[in-house]
Amino acid sequence: MPQLTKNQIIAMVGFFIMIIAIPISFYLVRQTQIFRSKASTTKTETGPVTKTPSATGSSADDLLKATQGQSGSTPSASSAENLAFGPTLNLAISIEGRPATKQADKVFVGLALGNSQINPSYILTFSIDVPDSGIFKGLSLAGLNPGSNYTAYIKGSSTIDSASTFTMTPTESNLNDNSPLILLSGDLNEDNTINAADYSICKGLYGTNPKSANWNVRADFNRDNIINNYDLSYITKNMGKVGASGPWVSTPKVSSGSATPSAGLINKPNVGGPPADFGSVLSASTNSASTPEEKPTRSSYWILVP
């Protein structure tokens, strides 16, 4: 057998090493892939899990699809002050006489189908707390139909209501094209009408300030901590004006032993306004002290003493 040269021996050794290295290399690569796969799975299982809310029923399914859009991805939360699932409404108010930075108020929102009208039939009603900015976002419109026209009736304490019609979108609707709705001041007895009864109430508080026993901030329309001619001037300017939904008529309560009102007043539901106690909610929202009772001009109106 001929002896191999040095170069031949080196070549053969290299050949054997290469033959052995190839399967070993494939084995090591395979093991590395398996290890990485297991590590990834473990991290997913043990890490925090974010669950996408699911909807049941056809209406909810349609609502979820509408909010996800064509791509099917869930939109991220906006910077709205009040987050709500589904279609929402944003609104802004400007209460007459108040500084722009002092718009905080308890506000009634009534939603009715179609254009503005007197004595609307509300589909949804809300009592919301509007912040000092006057901007409220994220009022839920769940249950209403995108593409339909609705009118929102907005009333703050001591104001008459203002109406704004909008076409609902599947996601976010902006009332009055994002412009503030002007709420006229002067309705101290919350009957959605500004008249002599309101002037009489304000006149009875004339000259009072926060230190007065009968102080009532609701009559301080310009928020300067004194009730004077400036406040009376708002009532004078708006004398005779009625809110967009018409006068708020309520069913008076009958106390035991008192005369029974006419059947029409007893059985008549609230007209134009929200549930019977909502006027009291508006009054109480900014009422710091009570004053002597004022006699109503008509017994069927909301009778609220500031």
Secondary structure, 3 states (H helix, E strand, C coil): CCCCCHHHHHHHHHHHHHHHHHHHHHHHHHHHHHHHHHHHHHHHHHCCCCCCCCCCCHHHHHHHHHHHCCCCCCCCCCCCCCCCCCCEEEEEEEECCCCCCCCCEEEEEEEEECCCCCCCCEEEEEEEEECCCCEEEEEECCCCCCCCEEEEEEEECCECCEEEEEECCCCEEEHHHHCCEEECECCCCCCCECCHHHHHHHHHCCCCCCCCCCCCHHHCCCCCCCCCHHHHHHHHHCCCCECCCCCCECCCCCCCCCCCCCHHHHHCCCECCCCCCHHHHHHHHCCCCCCCCCCCCCCCECCCCC
